[in-house]
Structure formats: structure tokens, C-alpha cells
């Protein structure tokens, strides 16, 4: 029997398997990626501009019925919490930028911020593969909650997580917003 070196085969396996390795999925405790897209006026929307606030980020699309239900709930959350301690950012995912312009024009009194991610750049950094995809980012810019999908049962959990994030001690943050009520 002739001896055959296994080194080339092992090298091939290691090289080919490295292509499957990608960035680690975003998880609770990770620093949130900064880029969220651009708003209806083409102004960049970033996590860092809201440092010191709790940020609720929701990736959505206009054709997605559960997304629209979630947006209604998140707008109510933004109105109840007010702009002092909480900012909701609804990121329109993989649709033409005109969607958020039309959305903003149809609902000019929205208090949540709309952003557009037409190429899915922000979504890929947040590991968005299905929508609605919601995250809560704490006052220090770390992900404190992730939820994919929507159901009325998740609303209580979101309110609880926002309140936890509001009450958490944050470095260099002096004022906490009042607690959010789930029935509002």
C-alpha cells in the first residue's frame, strides 16, 4: 500500500470551511452597529446620535402586515414615552427610499423617526433575515433585546424591556424618562 499524505486534503478542508465562517450574529450585550440608514430628508440616522436614550429599532417593509401593526404599537410607545428618554427608529428594509417619503407625507405628525435601508446594508449588520425585526438598544449603545416577528403577546415584553433599559444606570446619563405604560 502506497502512503498518501493527508496534508493537502486537510488544507483543502480548512480553506473551504473558512468561507462559511462569517461575522458572529448580533446578540444581546453586543454594541449596536451605528448605521441605520437615511431619513426622509436624506439625513443619516445613527445609533450614536441617540446615546443616552433607549432606542427601539424596527426593520419593516410596507408590504408586511405584521410590520404595520408593530409600527402602530411603536408609534404609541414613542408618544407615551416622549422624546426625552426613548427614540423609536423604524427602518424601512430593502424597499425604495420613496416609501418613507410617502409614509412621512401621509403621517406628518409621526413622532418616531423613519429611516430607509434600500440595499439592506444596515439590516445585514443587524442580522436581519426576516421582518419585522426589532431591537432595543440601551443608553450605552448595547443591544438589550431582540425580537423577530410580531404578536400582541410581545407588546408587554417590549414595554418591560424598555422600562428596564430606562431605569438602568448608564454612564454619564443623568435623567431617566418616566416609565412607559403598556395599556397606553
C-alpha positions as CSV (number, residue, x, y, z in Angstrom):
1,X,0.0,0.0,0.0
2,X,1.3,3.3,-1.0
3,X,1.5,6.1,1.7
4,X,-0.5,9.2,0.7
5,X,-0.1,12.5,2.5
6,X,-3.2,13.9,4.1
7,X,-1.8,17.4,4.4
8,X,-3.3,18.7,1.1
9,X,-6.7,17.2,1.9
10,X,-6.7,18.7,5.4
11,X,-5.6,22.1,4.0
12,X,-8.4,22.0,1.4
13,X,-11.0,21.2,4.2
14,X,-9.7,24.1,6.4
15,X,-9.6,26.6,3.5
16,X,-13.1,25.7,2.1
17,X,-14.7,25.7,5.6
18,X,-13.4,29.1,6.3
19,X,-15.7,30.5,3.6
20,X,-18.7,29.5,5.7
21,X,-17.4,31.5,8.7
22,X,-18.9,34.9,8.8
23,X,-19.3,37.6,11.4
24,X,-20.9,36.4,14.7
25,X,-24.6,37.0,14.8
26,X,-25.6,40.1,16.7
27,X,-26.8,39.2,20.2
28,X,-27.9,40.8,23.5
29,X,-25.0,42.6,25.1
30,X,-23.3,43.4,21.8
31,X,-22.6,47.0,20.8
32,X,-25.3,48.0,18.2
33,X,-24.0,48.9,14.8
34,X,-24.1,52.6,14.3
35,X,-25.6,53.0,10.8
36,X,-29.4,52.7,10.5
37,X,-29.9,54.4,7.1
38,X,-31.2,57.9,6.0
39,X,-34.4,59.6,6.9
40,X,-37.0,61.1,4.5
41,X,-34.8,64.3,4.1
42,X,-31.6,62.2,3.3
43,X,-30.1,62.9,6.7
44,X,-28.1,60.0,8.1
45,X,-29.7,58.1,11.1
46,X,-27.3,56.6,13.6
47,X,-27.4,54.9,16.9
48,X,-24.7,57.2,18.3
49,X,-26.9,60.4,17.8
50,X,-29.2,58.9,20.5
51,X,-26.6,57.9,23.0
52,X,-28.1,58.4,26.5
53,X,-31.5,57.3,25.2
54,X,-33.2,54.0,24.9
55,X,-33.5,53.2,21.1
56,X,-36.2,50.9,19.8
57,X,-35.2,49.9,16.2
58,X,-37.6,48.1,14.0
59,X,-36.8,46.8,10.5
60,X,-40.0,46.7,8.4
61,X,-41.4,46.8,4.9
62,X,-44.6,48.4,3.5
63,X,-46.0,45.1,2.2
64,X,-45.6,43.4,5.6
65,X,-48.9,43.4,7.6
66,X,-47.3,42.4,10.9
67,X,-44.8,45.2,10.4
68,X,-47.5,47.8,10.0
69,X,-49.2,46.5,13.2
70,X,-45.9,46.8,15.0
71,X,-45.3,50.3,13.7
72,X,-48.7,51.4,15.1
73,X,-47.7,50.0,18.5
74,X,-44.2,51.6,18.4
75,X,-45.7,55.0,17.5
76,X,-47.9,54.7,20.6
77,X,-44.8,53.7,22.6
78,X,-43.0,56.8,21.3
79,X,-45.9,59.1,22.1
80,X,-46.3,57.7,25.7
81,X,-42.5,57.7,26.4
82,X,-41.9,61.0,24.9
83,X,-38.7,62.1,23.2
84,X,-36.7,62.7,26.4
85,X,-35.6,59.1,27.1
86,X,-36.8,56.9,24.2
87,X,-36.4,57.1,20.5
88,X,-38.2,54.7,18.1
89,X,-36.5,54.3,14.7
90,X,-38.4,52.4,12.1
91,X,-36.0,51.3,9.3
92,X,-37.7,50.5,6.0
93,X,-35.8,47.5,4.8
94,X,-34.9,46.7,1.2
95,X,-37.5,49.0,-0.4
96,X,-37.2,52.1,-2.5
97,X,-36.4,55.3,-0.5
98,X,-39.7,56.9,-1.7
99,X,-41.6,54.6,0.6
100,X,-40.6,56.5,3.7
101,X,-41.1,59.8,2.0
102,X,-44.6,58.8,1.1
103,X,-45.1,57.4,4.6
104,X,-44.0,60.6,6.3
105,X,-46.1,62.7,3.9
106,X,-49.2,60.7,4.7
107,X,-48.5,60.9,8.5
108,X,-46.6,64.1,9.2
109,X,-47.2,64.0,12.9
110,X,-45.3,60.8,13.4
111,X,-43.0,61.1,16.5
112,X,-40.9,58.0,15.7
113,X,-38.1,58.5,13.2
114,X,-38.2,56.8,9.8
115,X,-35.1,55.6,8.1
116,X,-34.5,53.9,4.8
117,X,-32.2,51.0,4.2
118,X,-32.9,50.3,0.5
119,X,-29.9,48.0,-0.1
120,X,-30.2,46.2,3.3
121,X,-26.8,47.5,4.4
122,X,-28.0,48.3,8.0
123,X,-30.1,45.2,8.1
124,X,-27.2,43.0,7.3
125,X,-25.2,44.5,10.2
126,X,-28.2,43.7,12.4
127,X,-28.5,40.2,11.0
128,X,-32.0,40.9,9.6
129,X,-33.3,38.0,7.6
130,X,-37.0,38.3,8.3
131,X,-39.3,41.1,9.3
132,X,-40.5,42.6,11.5
133,X,-37.1,42.5,13.3
134,X,-37.0,44.7,16.4
135,X,-34.1,45.5,18.8
136,X,-33.8,47.6,21.9
137,X,-30.6,49.5,22.3
138,X,-29.7,50.7,25.8
139,X,-28.4,54.1,26.8
140,X,-24.8,53.0,26.3
141,X,-25.4,51.7,22.8
142,X,-25.7,48.0,23.6
143,X,-28.4,45.6,22.4
144,X,-30.6,44.7,25.3
145,X,-33.4,42.9,23.5
146,X,-34.1,41.2,20.1
147,X,-37.4,40.1,18.7
148,X,-38.2,38.7,15.3
149,X,-41.9,38.6,14.2
150,X,-44.8,40.3,15.8
151,X,-47.7,39.3,18.0
152,X,-49.8,41.1,20.6
153,X,-48.1,38.9,23.3
154,X,-44.7,40.6,22.6
155,X,-46.0,44.1,23.5
156,X,-45.9,43.5,27.2
157,X,-42.3,42.2,26.9
158,X,-41.2,45.2,24.9
159,X,-42.7,47.6,27.4
160,X,-41.0,45.7,30.2
161,X,-37.6,45.8,28.4
162,X,-37.9,49.5,27.5
163,X,-38.6,50.2,31.2
164,X,-35.7,48.1,32.3
165,X,-33.4,50.0,29.9
166,X,-34.8,53.3,31.1
167,X,-34.1,52.5,34.7
168,X,-30.7,51.0,34.2
169,X,-27.8,53.1,35.4
170,X,-26.0,54.4,32.4
171,X,-22.6,56.0,32.4
172,X,-22.8,59.8,32.0
173,X,-26.5,59.8,31.8
174,X,-28.3,62.0,34.4
175,X,-32.0,61.9,33.7
176,X,-34.3,58.9,33.2
177,X,-37.6,59.2,31.4
178,X,-40.8,58.2,33.2
179,X,-41.9,54.6,32.9
180,X,-44.0,53.5,29.9
181,X,-47.4,52.0,30.5
182,X,-48.4,49.0,28.3
183,X,-52.1,49.9,28.1
184,X,-51.4,53.3,26.6
